[in-house]
């Protein structure tokens, strides 16, 4: 999870791969993996949506995207969804952190 957090926005795609690959051996490890992966995936999706909106805005500014088109009119909703996902990801960090600390105490890591 630390690698994911420290990764630049554009590198988070690659940084989530090891987290997805964590094998569950016990219920506590599975619960922690689930909490951390949920937080990371919500954050990653939010960043991807934000990037898409930024590209759409650049296209609007350059005139290559029609203001009345479906893509342009969907940008505000995409940005709202990105913000909701970002909030979800940040809220999930507390659970993830608490569970990681519990694993470290339990397994003396």
ZAGUNU-819196 format. One record per residue: x, y, z of N, C-alpha, C in turn; residue in three letters. Coordinates in steps of 0.02 Angstrom, whole numbers, plus 50000, padded with zeros to 5 digits. Layout:
<recs>
XYZXYZXYZALA/...
</recs>
This chain:
<recs>
500414994150000500005000050000500445006350000UNK/501015005950033501465011650034501695013649964UNK/501845008649922502065010149854501515013649815UNK/500895011349825500335014449791500255021649813UNK/500295022849877500215029649903500755034349878UNK/501365031849875501935036049856501995037049781UNK/501665032849742501715033249669501385039549643UNK/501675042349591501375048049557500725045649525UNK/500285050349511499625048549483499685043949422UNK/500135045549377500215041549316500505034649328UNK/500805033549385501125027149400500715022749447UNK/500135025149467499725021349514499445014949483UNK/499335014949417499115008849383499595003049397UNK/500235004349389500734999149401500814997649475UNK/500735002649517500845001849588500294997649622UNK/499714997149590499164993249620499234985849605UNK/499624984049555499694977049534499934972549592UNK/500464974349628500674969949684500134969349738UNK/499754974549749499224974249799498674969249777UNK/498524969349713498024964549687498284957349692UNK/498934956549690499234949949690499334946849760UNK/499194950749813499284948149881498824942149890UNK/499124936749912498754930549924498444930649993UNK/497834928349998497504927950063497644921150094UNK/497924921250154498064914950188497624914150250UNK/497414919750277496974919550336496444924950329UNK/495934924550369495374929250365495604936450377UNK/496064937350425496294944250439496694947150382UNK/497094943150348497474945450290496994947050233UNK/496494942750223496004943950170495604950350182UNK/495404951450244495024957550261495454963750250UNK/496084963350268496534969050259496644970350185UNK/496774965150148496864965750075496244968950044UNK/495664966650063495044969250036494954976650051UNK/495084978550113495014985550133495504990050096UNK/496124987850092496644991950060496534992149984UNK/496354986549955496244986349883495634990549864UNK/495114990349905494524994449892494695001849892UNK/495085003949940495295010849944495725012749884UNK/496205008549868496655009949812496295010049745UNK/495835005349734495485005149670495015011049661UNK/494685013149716494265019049711494685025249694UNK/495255025849726495705031449713495955031249641UNK/496165025449618496415024749550495875026549499UNK/495275024149508494725025649462494585033149462UNK/494605036249521494485043549527495015047349487UNK/495635045349494496175048749458496115047849383UNK/495895041949362495795040749290495235045149263UNK/494685045549300494125049849279494335057149277UNK/494715059349327494955066249329495385067649267UNK/495805062949250496235063749191495805064349127UNK/495285060149123494835060449065494495067249060UNK/494275069849118493955076349118494455081749096UNK/495065081349120495565086249100495675086049025UNK/495705080148996495785079548924495185082448887UNK/494595081248914493985084048884493985091548886UNK/494205094448942494235101748947494745104648898UNK/495305101248890495805103648841495505103348771UNK/495135098048757494825097348691494295102848680UNK/493925104448732493445109948728493795116548713UNK/494325117848750494705124048741495005124648672UNK/495225119148645495535119348578495025119348522UNK/494405117948539493875117848488493785111148454UNK/494155106048476494085099548444493515095348474UNK/493185098048524492605094648554492035099648556UNK/491475097548529490885101948526490585102748596UNK/490455108848615490175110348681489505107048693UNK/489105106248641488435103448648488435095848643UNK/488995092848627489035085548618488965081748683UNK/488795075448676488695071148735489315070648778UNK/489895070248747490525069648784490635075848827UNK/490525081648798490635087948835490135088748891UNK/489505087248877488995088248929489055083148985UNK/489415077748974489505072649026490095074349072UNK/490495079249055491095080849095490935082749167UNK/490435086849181490295088449252490105082349293UNK/489715077849264489515071749300490125067249312UNK/490575066949263491195063049272491615065949329UNK/491655072449331492045075649384491725074349453UNK/491065074649456490715073049519490855065849540UNK/490825061249492490955054249508491675053349532UNK/492135056749500492835056349520492915058749592UNK/492575064149610492635066749678492335061849728UNK/491765058849711491465053749756491945047849767UNK/492235045549712492705039849717493335041749757UNK/493565047849747494155050149784493995050449859UNK/493415052949876493205053049946493145046049974UNK/492865041449935492805034449956493495031449968UNK/493955032749923494625030149931494965032849993UNK/494895039350006495205042350065494885039750129UNK/494235038950128493885036250187494105029150202UNK/494245025250150494465018450159495165017850186UNK/495555023150182496245022950207496275021650282UNK/495815024450320495825023550393495735016150410UNK/495265012950378495155005750391495755001750369UNK/496015003250311496604999850285497195000550334UNK/497325006650355497885007850401497805004150467UNK/497205004350494497075000850558497174993350550UNK/496944990650495497024983450485497744981450472UNK/498114985650436498824984250425499194984350491UNK/499054989250533499374989550599499204983450640UNK/498584981250637498384975250675498764969150650UNK/498854968550585499244962950558499964963250581UNK/500244969250581500944969950604501014967950676UNK/500524969750718500564967750788500464960250795UNK/499974957550761499824950450766500404946150743UNK/500694947950686501224943850657501924946650670UNK/501954951750713502594954850733503034956650674UNK/502724960450629503084962550569503394969350578UNK/
</recs>
